[in-house]
Amino acid sequence: MLPFPAFAFVDLETTGTRAEADRITEIGIVRVDCASPSSPPAVTEWATLVDPQVPIPPAIQALTGITDAMVAGAPTFSTIAPRVASMLDGCIFIAHNARFDYGFLKHAYARLERSFSARVLCTVRLSRRLDPDAQGHGLDALIARHGLDTSDRHRALGDARAIWAFVQRLYRDRPRDEIDAAVRRILKMPSLPPQLPPDAIDALPETPGVYLFYGDNSLPLYIGKSVDLRQRVAAHFSQDWKSETDLRLSREIRRIEHERTAGELGALLRESELIKSRMPAHNRALRRKADAGVMEIAEGVPRFVAAAGIDEARLPDSYGPFSSKTAMRAALRKLATGHRLCTRRLGLERGGDGPCFARQLRRCDGWCVGEESAASHHARLEAALAPLAIPRWPLAGIGLLRERSADGERVDVHAFRNWSWLGTARDDGELARLCETPPRAQFDLDVTRLLLRRHAAAALPLVAAPRAAIDSAP
Ligand SMILES: [Zn+2]
């Protein structure tokens, strides 16, 4: 049965479809309590007509069979509100088109100045997820398709029983794992590794930052970043899109630590710094970053400069960045074809003399056979490479970028020079130290790419240091 200790199938009849304006005329609840997986669930049914205190439109009376006369002596919602709350207490709220029923209840409680909330599972979404190709997911379609025994359609208890019958039928006809996975996905409920505390996800903020997964010792297993820490960490443990890394992490993780940052850029920078210094066992990003680099042209010949060997000052005269030497060569090959450049001169062919492979296909203007001068080839190469050129750094020295959190409580000031990161300051003292004695710049492919992208979109509001302090930066 559903992977919860208690759940309730709920159906409402109403005077219309607008939760703010229309009123409830009937409530039906089928509550299911599962004391243990081995014992049969305890099922409690409850239904009542509700006096909406407004007339019911004739069309609705015809559809539901609930007339003004029937609800005339019924209790109002305020009378039954405590009973409804206790029936639903601790339950997953399950309804067909759940947003409708849940919305009506929320508004009905709000009119009493009481709040109502529950985790909601919609059986329309469940049906769609399990039978994406089926025709129709309305209650009548489900009843017909699954051959459900029902009575009292369009009455609250009758419809609540029908969706309870639908769920029971699912568990009779399909593998439990398949249904559980669909339910979890709909509830966005991660199946947490059992060794983590149950509130491990809820304890995380829904803000940008970095997270660190630990196993049994003080070395992190994995470090990641997100603009929404809670959602990202939960995604690691959601059942359906588990990667091999996530499976390993699920087995080894014992605790989660996190650090908030003001924004996305701060999270990216902090992740990069932490991965370099803590060397987590399962981060492939580490190797990926080491593989990255840029291209320089030395005496007319392109060469790859890996991340560790990049001289910050030369970065603005380089091309790229590229995620690897292989990626750089692929880009060069494409340029060679498009611009009739010599693949031997570009270092894309191993050794040998005579016409390059491109020349043999009549796709090289002939540096390799002496028909084009080195100077001419160089000039054409530079022209071809122009779109890949890393632009000049727009400031004379250090540029500061201020990032403020959505709630305004947190400000990070990031310092950059030549498209490289120098550090991040969180107060004026830190900022002054950072600007007075800037550390060696750290080349990080992702950071440089992000800066260049924002620069190209004119969305990089850098301020020259040291003029700007935290409070005066724009
Ligand atoms: Zn050639």
Residues whose N, C-alpha, C, O or C-beta is under 5 A from the ligand:
A	BS01	ZN	C342 T343 R344 C356 R359 C364 W367 C368
